[in-house]
Amino acid sequence: MMMVSVIVCTYNQERTIGRALDAILSQECDADFEVIIGEDASRDNTRRVCEEYAERYPGKVRLMPKAPNKGIVDNYYGCVREAKGEYIMECGGDDEWCPGRMQLCLDVMRQHSDVVQVFTQVYYRRGNTGEILTPNNDLFPMGLLSGQDVIDGMMHQRSGQMVCYAMTRRKAMMELMEEYPEFFAGRKYFAEDKQLTTLLGTKGNFVNLPDRTYYYTIDNSSITRGDIAKHWRYTKNMMLMSHNLAKAVGYRKSLMPQYLHILFIVCRFTVWRWLSSLCGKLCQRCGKRDC
């Protein structure tokens, strides 16, 4: 029986997708695992690289059929529906796993039948320089967490927990996709992870591990770090999702702390981009390049 399915969603990442796949395929694990690639109509050579891996690892790497661009939600959950594993993991096409990540998460899942998701801590890597950062991952306490603890954290924006940091029980995912189809299909929402982790809080417990097992790339090409207009669209969309998730789980407390937190982040980003643009224009006017 296939134990783990690793979903790799990728778009225009020809330079990094090979690194991501190599790190997954080199995992030493005592269970069978597969890799499912959702290449979403890239405009560069990403698909060609993915085809090479599918040919090199038949039976291990599956590339989803070529199709028009689906968007992150349909791309990711389309891969989940095709998965054969009991557990689902994810890796971004520009990210990278650390050795031992899969076995670590799998051991926890085997020990706790009531746990629906286990997540680890991460490193940040700047996409343009390769610089490694060690963020303060204080989103949740370490150890065993109740589903309500996680719902509260997600609703109060104590957490920006991403599903790529986690291993998730596929049975619970499939149940949610049937119960709340509006969150798991279409282009209404711009992210695939917030709704999953929040709604999983209705299905069981979680484990938060202190180990750092994932390199998450931060640069200016992602939807949360692009131009100012894109950033505000994403913010508005996340606030809409939070409102609808609160209704779905019967959350009665105020969402104002989350809204204020999100607005603070996007305003800080807007000011930073404005100041960067202003400094660039002033440098052009004075002709100095080394100030």
BAZA-758742 format. One record per residue: x, y, z of N, C-alpha, C in turn. Coordinates in steps of 0.05 Angstrom, whole numbers, plus 32768, in hexadecimal, padded with zeros to 4 digits. Layout:
N
REC, n.east, n.north, n.up, ca.east, ca.north, ca.up, c.east, c.north, c.up
REC, X, Y, Z, X, Y, Z, X, Y, Z
...
***
This chain:
291
REC, n.east, n.north, n.up, ca.east, ca.north, ca.up, c.east, c.north, c.up
REC, 8011, 7FE8, 8000, 8000, 8000, 8000, 8011, 8019, 8000
REC, 800A, 802C, 7FEF, 8019, 8046, 7FEE, 8014, 8055, 8008
REC, 8029, 805E, 8016, 8026, 806B, 8030, 8025, 8089, 802D
REC, 8036, 8095, 801D, 8038, 80B2, 801B, 8036, 80BB, 7FFE
REC, 8026, 80D0, 7FF9, 8025, 80DD, 7FDF, 802F, 80FA, 7FE3
REC, 8043, 8101, 7FD3, 804F, 811C, 7FD5, 8045, 812C, 7FBD
REC, 8037, 8142, 7FC3, 802C, 8154, 7FAE, 8040, 816A, 7FA9
REC, 8048, 816E, 7F90, 8059, 8184, 7F88, 804B, 8195, 7F73
REC, 8041, 81AC, 7F7C, 8034, 81BF, 7F69, 8049, 81D2, 7F60
REC, 804A, 81D7, 7F46, 8060, 81E8, 7F3B, 8055, 81F8, 7F23
REC, 8061, 8210, 7F21, 805A, 8222, 7F0A, 8072, 8234, 7F05
REC, 807D, 8233, 7EEE, 8093, 8244, 7EE6, 80AB, 8242, 7EF9
REC, 80B3, 8229, 7EFF, 80C9, 8225, 7F12, 80DE, 8211, 7F07
REC, 80E5, 8216, 7EEE, 80F8, 8203, 7EE1, 8113, 8203, 7EEF
REC, 811B, 8218, 7EFC, 8136, 8219, 7F09, 8136, 820A, 7F23
REC, 811F, 8206, 7F30, 811F, 81FB, 7F4B, 8110, 81E1, 7F4E
REC, 80FF, 81DA, 7F3A, 80EF, 81C2, 7F3D, 80FF, 81A8, 7F40
REC, 8116, 81A7, 7F32, 8127, 8190, 7F35, 8132, 818C, 7F51
REC, 813A, 81A3, 7F5D, 8144, 81A2, 7F79, 812F, 8198, 7F8B
REC, 8116, 81A1, 7F88, 8100, 8199, 7F99, 80FB, 817B, 7F97
REC, 80FA, 8171, 7F7E, 80F5, 8155, 7F79, 810B, 8143, 7F83
REC, 8124, 814C, 7F7F, 813B, 813C, 7F89, 813A, 8138, 7FA7
REC, 8133, 814E, 7FB5, 8132, 814C, 7FD3, 811D, 8139, 7FDC
REC, 8106, 8138, 7FCE, 80F1, 8125, 7FD5, 80F9, 8108, 7FCF
REC, 8103, 8104, 7FB7, 810A, 80E9, 7FAE, 8121, 80DD, 7FBE
REC, 8132, 80ED, 7FCA, 8148, 80E3, 7FDA, 8141, 80DD, 7FF7
REC, 8128, 80E1, 7FFE, 811F, 80DC, 801A, 8122, 80BE, 8020
REC, 812D, 80B8, 8037, 812F, 809D, 8041, 8117, 8098, 8053
REC, 8106, 8085, 804B, 80ED, 8080, 8059, 80E7, 8062, 8059
REC, 80DB, 8058, 806E, 80D5, 803B, 806F, 80BB, 8034, 8062
REC, 80AF, 8047, 8054, 8095, 8043, 8047, 8096, 804C, 802A
REC, 8085, 8040, 8019, 8084, 8048, 7FFD, 8078, 8064, 7FFB
REC, 8082, 8074, 7FE8, 8076, 808E, 7FE3, 8077, 8094, 7FC5
REC, 8066, 80A6, 7FBD, 8064, 80AF, 7FA1, 8065, 80CD, 7FA1
REC, 806C, 80D8, 7F89, 806D, 80F4, 7F85, 805A, 80FB, 7F6E
REC, 8047, 810D, 7F73, 8034, 8116, 7F5F, 8039, 8133, 7F59
REC, 8040, 8139, 7F40, 8046, 8154, 7F38, 802F, 8161, 7F2A
REC, 8026, 8178, 7F34, 8012, 8188, 7F27, 801F, 81A0, 7F1A
REC, 8027, 819C, 7F02, 8034, 81B2, 7EF3, 801D, 81C2, 7EE5
REC, 801B, 81DC, 7EEB, 8003, 81EB, 7EE4, 8007, 81FD, 7ECD
REC, 800C, 81F1, 7EB5, 800E, 8200, 7E9C, 8024, 8216, 7E9E
REC, 803C, 820F, 7EA6, 8052, 8222, 7EA8, 8059, 822D, 7E8C
REC, 8064, 8245, 7E8C, 806C, 8252, 7E74, 808A, 824E, 7E6D
REC, 8098, 8241, 7E80, 80B4, 823C, 7E7B, 80B7, 821D, 7E77
REC, 80CE, 8212, 7E7D, 80D4, 81F6, 7E78, 80CE, 81E4, 7E90
REC, 80BE, 81EE, 7EA3, 80B9, 81DE, 7EBB, 80AD, 81C2, 7EB4
REC, 809A, 81C2, 7EA1, 808D, 81A8, 7E9B, 80A1, 8195, 7E8E
REC, 80B3, 819F, 7E7E, 80C7, 818D, 7E72, 80D8, 8180, 7E88
REC, 80E0, 818F, 7E9C, 80F0, 8184, 7EB2, 80DF, 816F, 7EC1
REC, 80C6, 8174, 7EC6, 80B4, 8161, 7ED4, 80B1, 8148, 7EC3
REC, 80AF, 814A, 7EA9, 80AC, 8133, 7E98, 80C5, 8121, 7E9A
REC, 80DC, 812E, 7E9C, 80F5, 811E, 7E9F, 80F6, 810E, 7EB8
REC, 80EC, 811A, 7ECE, 80EB, 810B, 7EE7, 80D6, 80F4, 7EE6
REC, 80C0, 80F9, 7EDA, 80AB, 80E4, 7ED7, 80B6, 80CD, 7EC7
REC, 80C6, 80D3, 7EB2, 80D1, 80BD, 7EA2, 80E8, 80AF, 7EB1
REC, 80F7, 80BD, 7EC1, 810D, 80B2, 7ED0, 8104, 80A1, 7EE7
REC, 80ED, 80A8, 7EF3, 80E3, 8099, 7F0A, 80C6, 808F, 7F05
REC, 80C3, 807C, 7EF2, 80A8, 8071, 7EED, 809E, 8062, 7F05
REC, 8084, 8066, 7F0B, 8079, 8059, 7F22, 807E, 8067, 7F3C
REC, 808F, 807B, 7F3C, 8096, 808B, 7F54, 808C, 80A8, 7F51
REC, 8090, 80B3, 7F39, 8089, 80CE, 7F33, 8073, 80CF, 7F1E
REC, 805D, 80DC, 7F25, 8047, 80DE, 7F12, 8043, 80FC, 7F0C
REC, 8041, 8102, 7EF2, 803C, 811E, 7EE9, 8020, 8120, 7EE0
REC, 8011, 8132, 7EEB, 7FF5, 8136, 7EE4, 7FF3, 813E, 7EC6
REC, 7FDE, 8135, 7EB8, 7FDB, 813B, 7E9C, 7FDD, 8159, 7E96
REC, 7FE7, 8160, 7E7F, 7FE9, 817C, 7E77, 7FCD, 8187, 7E73
REC, 7FC9, 819F, 7E7E, 7FAF, 81AC, 7E7D, 7FB3, 81CA, 7E7F
REC, 7F9E, 81DA, 7E78, 7F9F, 81F7, 7E7C, 7FA3, 81FD, 7E9A
REC, 7FAD, 8215, 7EA0, 7FB2, 821D, 7EBB, 7F9A, 821A, 7ECD
REC, 7F9D, 820D, 7EE4, 7F87, 8206, 7EF6, 7F85, 8219, 7F0D
REC, 7F9C, 8225, 7F15, 7F9D, 8234, 7F2E, 7FA4, 8221, 7F45
REC, 7FAE, 822C, 7F5B, 7FB9, 821C, 7F70, 7FA6, 8209, 7F7D
REC, 7F8D, 8211, 7F81, 7F79, 8200, 7F8F, 7F73, 81E7, 7F7E
REC, 7F6B, 81EA, 7F65, 7F65, 81D3, 7F55, 7F7D, 81C2, 7F4E
REC, 7F94, 81CF, 7F4C, 7FAD, 81C0, 7F46, 7FB4, 81AE, 7F5E
REC, 7FB4, 81BA, 7F76, 7FBC, 81AA, 7F8D, 7FA7, 8194, 7F94
REC, 7F8E, 819B, 7F95, 7F7A, 8187, 7F9E, 7F74, 8173, 7F87
REC, 7F7A, 817B, 7F6E, 7F79, 8167, 7F59, 7F8E, 8151, 7F5D
REC, 7FA5, 8159, 7F66, 7FBB, 8146, 7F6C, 7FB3, 8135, 7F84
REC, 7FA7, 8141, 7F98, 7F9E, 8132, 7FB0, 7F8B, 811C, 7FA8
REC, 7F78, 8122, 7F97, 7F64, 810F, 7F8E, 7F71, 80F7, 7F80
REC, 7F87, 80FB, 7F73, 7F95, 80E6, 7F65, 7FA9, 80D6, 7F76
REC, 7FAD, 80E0, 7F8F, 7FC1, 80D4, 7FA0, 7FB8, 80B8, 7FAA
REC, 7FCC, 80A7, 7FAF, 7FC7, 808C, 7FB8, 7FCF, 8088, 7FD5
REC, 7FDE, 809B, 7FE0, 7FEA, 8098, 7FFA, 7FD6, 809D, 8011
REC, 7FDC, 8091, 8028, 7FCC, 8096, 8040, 7FD1, 80B1, 804B
REC, 7FE9, 80BC, 8045, 7FF0, 80D7, 804F, 7FF9, 80E8, 8038
REC, 7FF3, 8102, 803B, 7FFA, 8116, 8026, 800F, 8129, 8031
REC, 8024, 812E, 8021, 8037, 8143, 8027, 8039, 8155, 800E
REC, 8046, 816B, 8011, 8048, 817E, 7FFB, 8064, 818B, 7FFB
REC, 806C, 8193, 7FE3, 8084, 81A2, 7FE0, 8080, 81B6, 7FC9
REC, 8086, 81CF, 7FCE, 8084, 81E3, 7FB9, 809A, 81DE, 7FA4
REC, 8095, 81E6, 7F8C, 80A8, 81E2, 7F76, 80C2, 81F2, 7F79
REC, 80C3, 8205, 7F8B, 80DB, 8214, 7F90, 80E6, 8210, 7FAC
REC, 80DA, 81FC, 7FBB, 80E3, 81F7, 7FD6, 80F4, 81DE, 7FD7
REC, 80FB, 81D5, 7FEF, 810C, 81BE, 7FF2, 8108, 81B1, 800D
REC, 8108, 8196, 800D, 8106, 8187, 8027, 8122, 8182, 8032
REC, 8123, 817F, 804D, 813B, 8176, 805A, 813A, 8157, 805C
REC, 8151, 814A, 805D, 8151, 812D, 8061, 8142, 8124, 807A
REC, 8134, 810E, 8078, 8126, 8103, 808F, 810A, 810E, 8094
REC, 8102, 8122, 8084, 80E8, 812F, 8089, 80D1, 811B, 8088
REC, 80D0, 810B, 8073, 80B9, 80F9, 8070, 80B7, 80E5, 8087
REC, 80CD, 80D8, 808E, 80CD, 80C4, 80A3, 80C5, 80D0, 80BE
REC, 80CE, 80E8, 80C3, 80C8, 80F6, 80DC, 80A9, 80FA, 80DF
REC, 809D, 8104, 80CA, 8080, 8109, 80CB, 8070, 80EF, 80CB
REC, 8079, 80DC, 80BC, 806C, 80C2, 80BB, 806C, 80B4, 80D6
REC, 8082, 80B5, 80E5, 8084, 80A9, 80FF, 806F, 80B4, 8112
REC, 806B, 80CF, 8111, 8057, 80DC, 8122, 803B, 80D3, 811B
REC, 8035, 80D2, 8102, 801A, 80CA, 80F9, 8014, 80AD, 8102
REC, 8028, 809C, 8100, 8024, 8080, 8108, 801F, 807E, 8126
REC, 802A, 8090, 8136, 8028, 808E, 8153, 800D, 809A, 815D
REC, 8001, 80AC, 814C, 7FE9, 80BA, 8155, 7FD3, 80B7, 8140
REC, 7FC1, 80A4, 8145, 7FAC, 809F, 8131, 7F97, 80B5, 8130
REC, 7F97, 80C6, 8145, 7F83, 80DC, 8146, 7F8E, 80F6, 813A
REC, 7FA7, 80F6, 8131, 7FB4, 810E, 8126, 7FAE, 810F, 8108
REC, 7FA5, 8126, 80FF, 7F9E, 8129, 80E2, 7FB4, 8138, 80D3
REC, 7FC5, 8146, 80E2, 7FDB, 8155, 80D5, 7FF2, 8159, 80E8
REC, 800A, 8155, 80DE, 8022, 815B, 80ED, 8033, 816E, 80DD
REC, 803C, 8184, 80E9, 804C, 8197, 80DA, 8066, 819D, 80E9
REC, 807A, 81A5, 80D9, 8095, 81AA, 80E4, 809B, 81C8, 80DF
REC, 80B2, 81D0, 80E9, 80BB, 81EB, 80E6, 80CB, 81ED, 80CB
REC, 80D2, 8206, 80C4, 80DE, 820A, 80A9, 80F5, 821E, 80AB
REC, 8105, 821C, 8096, 8119, 8231, 8090, 810D, 8242, 8079
REC, 8114, 825B, 8078, 810E, 826C, 8060, 8127, 826F, 8050
REC, 8124, 826E, 8036, 813B, 8272, 8024, 8133, 8287, 800F
REC, 8144, 829C, 800E, 813F, 82B1, 7FFA, 8145, 82A6, 7FDE
REC, 8131, 82A9, 7FCD, 8133, 829E, 7FB2, 8149, 82AC, 7FA2
REC, 814E, 82C6, 7FA7, 8161, 82D4, 7F96, 817E, 82D2, 7F9F
REC, 8182, 82CC, 7FB9, 819D, 82CB, 7FC4, 81A4, 82AF, 7FCF
REC, 8190, 829F, 7FD6, 8196, 8285, 7FE3, 819A, 8287, 8001
REC, 8198, 82A0, 800C, 819D, 82A3, 8029, 8188, 8293, 8039
REC, 8192, 8285, 804E, 8181, 8275, 805F, 817A, 8285, 8078
REC, 8160, 8287, 807E, 8156, 8295, 8096, 8149, 8280, 80A8
REC, 814A, 8285, 80C2, 813D, 8274, 80D6, 8128, 8284, 80E4
REC, 810F, 8282, 80DA, 80F9, 8293, 80E6, 80F1, 8289, 8101
REC, 80E4, 829A, 8111, 80D9, 8292, 812B, 80BE, 8285, 8126
REC, 80BD, 826B, 8127, 80A5, 825C, 8122, 8095, 8258, 813C
REC, 8088, 826D, 8145, 8079, 826C, 815E, 805B, 826C, 8158
REC, 8053, 8262, 8141, 8037, 8263, 8139, 8026, 8253, 814C
REC, 8030, 823B, 8154, 8022, 822A, 8166, 8036, 821F, 817A
REC, 802C, 8217, 8192, 803E, 8209, 81A5, 8047, 81EE, 8198
REC, 805E, 81E5, 81A1, 8067, 81CB, 8198, 8058, 81B4, 81A5
REC, 8056, 819E, 8197, 8049, 8186, 81A3, 802D, 8182, 8198
REC, 801D, 8174, 81A8, 8002, 816C, 81A0, 7FEF, 8184, 81A3
REC, 7FDF, 8189, 818E, 7FCC, 819F, 818E, 7FB0, 8194, 8188
REC, 7F9C, 819F, 8195, 7F81, 8197, 818E, 7F78, 81A5, 8174
REC, 7F63, 819A, 8168, 7F59, 81A6, 8150, 7F4F, 81C2, 8155
REC, 7F43, 81C7, 816D, 7F39, 81E2, 8173, 7F50, 81F5, 8177
REC, 7F67, 81EC, 8182, 7F7E, 81FD, 8185, 7F87, 8207, 816A
REC, 7F86, 81F6, 8156, 7F8F, 81FD, 813B, 7F7B, 8210, 812E
REC, 7F61, 820A, 8131, 7F4D, 821C, 8126, 7F50, 8238, 8132
REC, 7F53, 8239, 814C, 7F57, 8253, 815A, 7F6F, 8262, 814F
REC, 7F85, 8253, 814B, 7F9E, 8260, 8141, 7F9A, 826A, 8125
REC, 7F8D, 825B, 8114, 7F89, 8263, 80F8, 7F76, 827B, 80F7
REC, 7F61, 827B, 8107, 7F4E, 8290, 8107, 7F58, 82AA, 8113
REC, 7F6C, 82A8, 8125, 7F78, 82C0, 8131, 7F92, 82C8, 8123
REC, 7F98, 82BB, 810D, 7FB0, 82C1, 80FE, 7FCA, 82BE, 810F
REC, 7FC9, 82AD, 8123, 7FE2, 82A6, 8130, 7FF2, 8294, 811E
REC, 7FE4, 828A, 810A, 7FF1, 8277, 80F8, 7FED, 827E, 80DB
REC, 8002, 827C, 80CC, 8001, 827C, 80AF, 8009, 8261, 80A5
REC, 8002, 824C, 80B5, 800B, 8231, 80B0, 8005, 8228, 8094
REC, 801A, 821F, 8085, 8017, 8216, 806A, 8017, 81F8, 8069
REC, 8006, 81ED, 8057, 8004, 81D0, 8056, 801D, 81C3, 804C
REC, 802E, 81D2, 803E, 8048, 81C7, 8035, 805A, 81C0, 804C
REC, 8055, 81CB, 8064, 8065, 81C5, 807C, 805C, 81AB, 8089
REC, 8047, 819E, 807F, 8039, 8189, 808E, 8037, 816F, 807F
REC, 8030, 815A, 808F, 8026, 8141, 8084, 8009, 813F, 808E
REC, 7FF7, 8138, 807C, 7FDB, 8138, 8082, 7FCF, 811D, 807C
REC, 7FBC, 8114, 808C, 7FAE, 80FB, 8088, 7F9A, 80FE, 8071
REC, 7F9E, 80EF, 805C, 7F8E, 80F2, 8043, 7F71, 80ED, 8048
REC, 7F6A, 80DA, 8058, 7F4E, 80D4, 805E, 7F3F, 80ED, 8068
REC, 7F4C, 80FB, 807A, 7F3F, 8114, 8084, 7F3C, 8129, 806F
REC, 7F51, 812B, 805D, 7F4F, 813E, 8047, 7F38, 8138, 8034
REC, 7F35, 811F, 802D, 7F20, 8117, 801B, 7F04, 811C, 8027
REC, 7F01, 8118, 8041, 7EE8, 811E, 804E, 7EE1, 813B, 804C
REC, 7EF6, 814C, 8051, 7EF1, 8169, 8050, 7EEA, 8172, 8034
REC, 7EF7, 8167, 8020, 7EF2, 816E, 8004, 7ED5, 8168, 7FFC
REC, 7EC9, 8153, 8009, 7EAD, 814C, 8003, 7E9B, 815E, 8014
REC, 7EA2, 8164, 802D, 7E91, 8174, 803E, 7E91, 8192, 8037
REC, 7EA8, 819C, 802E, 7EAB, 81B9, 8029, 7EB6, 81BD, 800D
REC, 7EA8, 81B5, 7FF8, 7EB4, 81B6, 7FDD, 7EBA, 81D3, 7FD4
REC, 7EAC, 81E6, 7FDF, 7EB1, 8202, 7FD6, 7ECD, 820C, 7FDD
REC, 7EDA, 81FF, 7FF0, 7EF5, 8208, 7FF8, 7F0B, 81F9, 7FE9
REC, 7F04, 81E4, 7FDA, 7F18, 81D3, 7FCF, 7F16, 81D0, 7FB0
REC, 7F09, 81E3, 7FA3, 7F08, 81E2, 7F86, 7F03, 81FF, 7F7C
REC, 7F0C, 8204, 7F64, 7F06, 821D, 7F57, 7F1B, 8232, 7F5E
REC, 7F16, 824B, 7F54, 7F29, 8261, 7F58, 7F1F, 8276, 7F6B
REC, 7F0C, 826F, 7F7B, 7F02, 8283, 7F8E, 7F17, 828B, 7FA2
REC, 7F28, 8278, 7FAB, 7F3C, 827E, 7FBF, 7F58, 827B, 7FB2
REC, 7F6B, 828B, 7FBD, 7F86, 828C, 7FB1, 7F9A, 827A, 7FBF
REC, 7F91, 826B, 7FD2, 7FA4, 8259, 7FE1, 7F96, 823E, 7FE6
REC, 7FA7, 822A, 7FEA, 7F9D, 820F, 7FEE, 7F9F, 8205, 800B
REC, 7FAD, 8214, 801C, 7FB5, 8209, 8036, 7FA5, 8213, 804E
REC, 7F9E, 822D, 804E, 7F90, 8238, 8065, 7F76, 8229, 806B
REC, 7F66, 8223, 8056, 7F4D, 8216, 8059, 7F51, 81F9, 8063
REC, 7F65, 81EC, 8059, 7F6A, 81D0, 8061, 7F71, 81CE, 807E
REC, 7F85, 81DD, 8087, 7F8E, 81DB, 80A3, 7F77, 81E3, 80B6
REC, 7F69, 81F8, 80AF, 7F53, 8201, 80C0, 7F3D, 81EC, 80C3
REC, 7F34, 81E2, 80AC, 7F1E, 81CE, 80AD, 7F27, 81B3, 80B8
REC, 7F41, 81AD, 80B6, 7F4B, 8194, 80C3, 7F48, 8195, 80E1
REC, 7F46, 81AD, 80EC, 7F41, 81B0, 8109, 7F27, 81A3, 8112
REC, 7F15, 819E, 80FF, 7EFB, 8190, 8106, 7EFE, 8172, 8105
REC, 7F16, 8168, 80FC, 7F19, 814B, 80F8, 7F2B, 813D, 810C
REC, 7F3C, 814C, 811A, 7F4E, 813E, 812C, 7F63, 8151, 8138
REC, 7F78, 8145, 8142, 7F8D, 8154, 814F, 7FA5, 8159, 813C
REC, 7FB8, 8168, 8146, 7FD0, 8170, 8136, 7FE9, 816C, 8147
REC, 8000, 8169, 813A, 8019, 8169, 8148, 802B, 817E, 813B
REC, 8037, 818F, 814B, 804A, 81A3, 8141, 8066, 819B, 814B
REC, 8078, 8194, 8138, 8093, 818B, 813F, 80A7, 81A2, 813E
REC, 80BB, 81A1, 814F, 80CF, 81B7, 8150, 80E4, 81B5, 8139
REC, 80E5, 819E, 812C, 80FA, 819A, 8118, 80F5, 81AB, 80FF
REC, 810B, 81B7, 80F4, 810A, 81C6, 80DB, 8111, 81B3, 80C5
REC, 80FD, 81AE, 80B3, 8101, 819A, 809E, 80FB, 81A4, 8082
REC, 80F7, 81BE, 807F, 80ED, 81C8, 8065, 80FA, 81E3, 8060
REC, 8103, 81E7, 8047, 810D, 8201, 803E, 80F7, 820E, 802D
REC, 80ED, 8224, 8037, 80D7, 8232, 8029, 80E3, 824B, 801C
REC, 80DF, 824D, 8002, 80EB, 8262, 7FF2, 80DA, 827C, 7FF4
REC, 80E7, 8292, 7FFB, 80DA, 82AC, 7FFB, 80E7, 82BE, 7FE6
REC, 80D6, 82C9, 7FD4, 80E0, 82DB, 7FC0, 80C9, 82ED, 7FB7
REC, 80CD, 82FB, 7FA2, 80B9, 830E, 7F99, 80A6, 8303, 7F84
REC, 80A6, 82E9, 7F7E, 8095, 82DE, 7F69, 807C, 82D1, 7F74
REC, 807A, 82CC, 7F8E, 8062, 82BF, 7F99, 804B, 82D3, 7F9B
REC, 8033, 82C7, 7F9E, 801B, 82D8, 7F9E, 801B, 82EA, 7FB7
REC, 8028, 82E2, 7FCD, 8028, 82F3, 7FE5, 803F, 8307, 7FE5
REC, 8051, 8305, 7FD1, 8068, 8317, 7FD1, 806C, 8325, 7FB6
REC, 8057, 8327, 7FA7, 8059, 8333, 7F8D, 8054, 8351, 7F8E
REC, 8047, 835D, 7F79, 8042, 8379, 7F7A, 802C, 8380, 7F8E
REC, 802A, 839A, 7F93, 8018, 83A3, 7FA9, 7FFB, 839C, 7FA3
REC, 7FF2, 839F, 7F8A, 7FD6, 8399, 7F83, 7FD1, 837B, 7F87
REC, 7FE3, 836A, 7F80, 7FE0, 834D, 7F84, 7FDF, 8347, 7FA1
REC, 7FEF, 8355, 7FB1, 7FF0, 8350, 7FCE, 7FD5, 8357, 7FDA
REC, 7FC9, 836D, 7FD3, 7FB0, 8375, 7FDE, 7F99, 8363, 7FD5
REC, 7F9A, 8359, 7FBC, 7F86, 8345, 7FB3, 7F88, 832C, 7FC4
REC, 7FA0, 8323, 7FC9, 7FA4, 830B, 7FD9, 7F9A, 830F, 7FF5
REC, 7F9F, 8326, 8001, 7F96, 832C, 801C, 7F78, 832C, 801D
REC, 7F6B, 8339, 800A, 7F4D, 8339, 800A, 7F42, 831D, 8008
REC, 7F4F, 830D, 7FF8, 7F46, 82F1, 7FF4, 7F49, 82E1, 800D
REC, 7F5F, 82E4, 801C, 7F63, 82D6, 8034, 7F4F, 82DE, 804A
REC, 7F48, 82F7, 804A, 7F34, 8301, 805D, 7F19, 82F5, 8057
REC, 7F12, 82F3, 803D, 7EF9, 82E6, 8035, 7EF9, 82C9, 803D
REC, 7F10, 82BB, 8038, 7F11, 829F, 8040, 7F0D, 829B, 805E
REC, 7F1A, 82AC, 806E, 7F18, 82AB, 808B, 7EFB, 82AE, 8094
REC, 7EED, 82C1, 8088, 7ED1, 82C5, 808E, 7EC0, 82AC, 8088
REC, 7EC5, 82A0, 8071, 7EB5, 8289, 8069, 7EBD, 8270, 8079
REC, 7ED6, 826E, 8080, 7EDF, 8258, 8091, 7ED2, 825A, 80AD
REC, 7ED1, 8272, 80B8, 7EC5, 8276, 80D2, 7EA8, 826C, 80D2
REC, 7E99, 8273, 80BD, 7E7E, 8269, 80BA, 7E7D, 824B, 80B8
REC, 7E8F, 823F, 80A9, 7E8F, 8222, 80A5, 7E94, 8213, 80BE
REC, 7EA5, 821D, 80D0, 7EAC, 820E, 80E8, 7E9C, 8218, 8101
REC, 7E8B, 822C, 80FC, 7E7B, 8236, 8112, 7E8B, 8246, 8126
REC, 7E9F, 8255, 811C, 7EB1, 8264, 812D, 7EA3, 827E, 8135
REC, 7EA0, 8283, 814F, 7E90, 8299, 8159, 7EA0, 82B1, 8161
REC, 7EBA, 82AE, 8165, 7ECA, 82C5, 816F, 7ECF, 82D8, 8158
REC, 7ED8, 82F0, 8160, 7EDD, 8305, 814C, 7EF6, 82FE, 813B
REC, 7EF4, 8305, 8122, 7F0B, 8301, 8110, 7F1C, 831A, 810D
REC, 7F15, 832E, 811C, 7F23, 8348, 811A, 7F41, 8345, 811F
REC, 7F4A, 8335, 8133, 7F67, 8332, 8136, 7F75, 8328, 811D
REC, 7F69, 8316, 810F, 7F75, 830C, 80F6, 7F75, 8321, 80E1
REC, 7F5E, 832F, 80DE, 7F5D, 8344, 80C9, 7F72, 835A, 80CE
REC, 7F75, 8362, 80E7, 7F88, 8376, 80EE, 7FA5, 836D, 80E8
REC, 7FAA, 8354, 80EE, 7FC4, 8348, 80EA, 7FCA, 8348, 80CC
REC, 7FB7, 833F, 80BC, 7FBB, 833D, 809F, 7FBF, 8359, 8093
REC, 7FAF, 836C, 809C, 7FB1, 8387, 8092, 7FCC, 8394, 809A
REC, 7FD5, 838E, 80B2, 7FEF, 8398, 80BA, 8005, 838E, 80A8
REC, 8004, 8375, 80A1, 8019, 8369, 8090, 8018, 8376, 8074
REC, 8000, 8378, 8069, 7FFF, 8382, 804E, 8005, 83A0, 804D
REC, 7FFE, 83AF, 8062, 8005, 83CC, 8063, 8024, 83CF, 8065
REC, 8030, 83BF, 8076, 804D, 83BF, 8078, 805B, 83B9, 805E
REC, 8050, 83A5, 8050, 805B, 839E, 8035, 8058, 83B5, 8022
REC, 8040, 83C2, 8022, 803B, 83D8, 8010, 804E, 83EF, 8015
REC, 8052, 83F7, 802E, 8064, 840C, 8035, 8081, 8405, 802D
REC, 8089, 83EC, 8032, 80A4, 83E4, 802A, 80A8, 83E6, 800C
REC, 8095, 83DD, 7FFD, 8098, 83DE, 7FE0, 8098, 83FB, 7FD6
REC, 8088, 840C, 7FE2, 8087, 8428, 7FDB, 80A1, 8436, 7FE1
REC, 80AD, 8430, 7FF8, 80C6, 843C, 7FFF, 80DD, 8432, 7FED
REC, 80DC, 8418, 7FE6, 80F0, 840D, 7FD5, 80EF, 841A, 7FB9
REC, 80D7, 841E, 7FB0, 80D3, 842C, 7F96, 80DD, 8448, 7F97
REC, 80D6, 8456, 7FAD, 80DF, 8472, 7FB0, 80FD, 8474, 7FB1
REC, 810A, 8462, 7FC0, 8127, 8462, 7FC2, 8134, 845D, 7FA7
REC, 8128, 844B, 7F98, 8132, 8445, 7F7D, 8131, 845D, 7F6B
REC, 811B, 846C, 7F6C, 8119, 8484, 7F5B, 812C, 849A, 7F64
REC, 8130, 849D, 7F7E, 8143, 84B1, 7F87, 8160, 84AA, 7F7F
REC, 8166, 8490, 7F80, 8181, 8487, 7F78, 8185, 848D, 7F5A
REC, 8171, 8489, 7F4A, 8173, 848F, 7F2E, 8177, 84AD, 7F28
REC, 816A, 84BD, 7F38, 816D, 84DA, 7F35, 8188, 84E4, 7F3D
REC, 8193, 84D9, 7F53, 81AD, 84E3, 7F5C, 81C4, 84D5, 7F4E
REC, 81BF, 84BF, 7F41, 81D3, 84B1, 7F32, 81E6, 84A0, 7F43
REC, 81E1, 849D, 7F5D, 81F2, 848C, 7F6E, 81E8, 8470, 7F6F
REC, 81FA, 845D, 7F6E, 81F3, 8441, 7F6E, 81FC, 8433, 7F87
REC, 820D, 8440, 7F97, 8219, 8432, 7FAE, 8211, 843F, 7FC9
REC, 81FA, 844D, 7FC9, 81F2, 8459, 7FE3, 81E1, 8446, 7FF3
***
